[in-house]
Amino acid sequence: MKTRIISALVALPLLIFIVVSGGNWLHVGILLLGIIGMREFYRAFSKERKGAYDISELFGVFYMVFIDEIIYTSNFFSVFVSAFVIALLIYSVLRYQHTNNKEVMTAFFGFFYACFLLSHVYLIREYTHGKLLVWLVFITAFGCDTGAYFTGYFLGKHKLCPALSPKKTIEGSVGGVITATVLSVLYGLWINRYYPLDGVNVLLLCGLTGFFGSFLAQIGDLAASSIKRQTGIKDYGNLMPGHGGVLDRFDSVILTAPVLYYIMLFLIQV
């Protein structure tokens, strides 16, 4: 417990500083987290370095370095994904005696799971009103985790998914959704009072993010647990002693961030 608390006291101020700073600080921070997350994911499936994983990590670095051009330039993302697939197919042909379909498909999925989804934190922060709204990702994800824990502890009776996560309950899951939604709406009220955003229905945006984001936060948590159980590992890594690796700490953020980003695209007129 002491190690866990010390890690949190070090990591939390660093996270706040990077997110508040945005720009290059956040760009580099998400790049590093994305690549570390990919390595954790691949290490869960194989202790040995694989060529397909190296290719995926190279594309991960390229994606994060040129993320603005790839996302916001017409057809650039399609070209990027096509090139990524072709590179992996070429590798599978040239190394057909030393690789298999599992390695190639794991490499492809790992990029989207650990790098692409997490990159939405950067996309949110750099989007219109992102400096204020990016905190919704963490309010929703961590609020859901906290609400689910305490609701499950005091009221939990019915197991949610015992084969995957024996301690999680249906009551805890509902409590997580309610907590995240309430906290998100309260944050929206705070924004409306002190930093009103012209032309944006902030309460609707916050409410939708809290509600749907909390569902996806729990799916992210359970999905990470599922992969760990199937690969026989306890934690993805030890980047934060007591908390595990990037994928252990950000498993709920990974799916919550895209929810907020795409809600912002629909509700904020640029």
Secondary structure, 3 states (H helix, E strand, C coil): CHHHHHHHHHHHHHHHHHHHHCHHHHHHHHHHHHHHHHHHHHHHHCCCCCHHHHHHHHHHHHHHHCHHHHHHCCCHHHHHHHHHHHHHHHHHHHCCCCCCHHHHHHHHHHHHHHHHCCCHHHHHHHCCCHHHHCHHHHHHHHHHHHHHHHHHHHHCCCEEECCCEEEEEHHHHHHHHHHHHHHHHHHHHHHHHHCCCCCCCHHHHHHHHHHHHHHHHHHHHHHHHHHHHHHCCCCCCCCECCCECHHHHCCCHHHHHHHHHHHHHHHCCC
